[in-house]
Amino acid sequence: MINCKEATQLISQGQERKLALAERLALKLHFLFCAGCRASDQQFEFLRAAARRIGSPEP
């Protein structure tokens, strides 16, 4: 099983590229046991969505 540091690295990499099946499974397994990394994943997604909104032109 991966540790929190490895999970955080995969979360970050997953924002930039499609993770391999083994990486996605390892991350999902880690999320089952780690609320902190689940929260980090949600925070990464929130920040990415906010950055997209800031970068897009207003209608």
C-alpha positions as CSV (number, residue, x, y, z in Angstrom):
1,M,0.0,0.0,0.0
2,I,1.2,3.5,-0.8
3,N,1.9,6.1,2.0
4,C,0.5,9.6,2.2
5,K,3.5,11.2,0.5
6,E,3.1,8.9,-2.5
7,A,-0.6,9.4,-2.6
8,T,-0.2,13.2,-2.7
9,Q,2.3,12.8,-5.5
10,L,-0.2,10.7,-7.5
11,I,-3.0,13.2,-6.8
12,S,-0.8,16.0,-8.2
13,Q,0.3,13.9,-11.2
14,G,-3.3,12.9,-11.9
15,Q,-4.1,16.6,-12.5
16,E,-1.5,16.6,-15.3
17,R,-1.8,13.2,-16.9
18,K,-4.0,10.1,-16.9
19,L,-2.8,7.8,-14.2
20,A,-2.1,4.1,-15.0
21,L,-4.6,1.6,-13.8
22,A,-2.2,0.4,-11.0
23,E,-1.7,4.0,-9.8
24,R,-5.4,4.7,-9.8
25,L,-6.1,1.5,-7.8
26,A,-3.4,2.2,-5.3
27,L,-4.8,5.7,-4.8
28,K,-8.4,4.5,-4.4
29,L,-7.2,1.8,-1.9
30,H,-5.3,4.5,0.1
31,F,-8.4,6.8,0.1
32,L,-10.4,4.0,1.8
33,F,-8.2,4.4,4.8
34,C,-7.0,8.0,4.7
35,A,-9.4,10.9,5.2
36,G,-6.6,13.4,5.0
37,C,-5.6,12.4,1.5
38,R,-9.3,12.3,0.4
39,A,-9.5,15.9,1.6
40,S,-6.3,16.8,-0.3
41,D,-7.7,15.3,-3.5
42,Q,-10.9,17.4,-3.1
43,Q,-8.8,20.5,-2.4
44,F,-6.6,19.9,-5.5
45,E,-9.8,19.6,-7.6
46,F,-11.3,22.8,-6.1
47,L,-8.1,24.8,-6.8
48,R,-7.9,23.5,-10.4
49,A,-11.5,24.4,-11.1
50,A,-11.0,27.8,-9.5
51,A,-7.9,28.4,-11.7
52,R,-9.9,27.5,-14.8
53,R,-12.6,30.0,-13.9
54,I,-10.1,32.7,-13.2
55,G,-8.3,32.0,-16.5
56,S,-11.4,32.0,-18.7
57,P,-12.8,35.2,-20.2
58,E,-16.0,36.6,-18.8
59,P,-19.2,36.3,-21.0
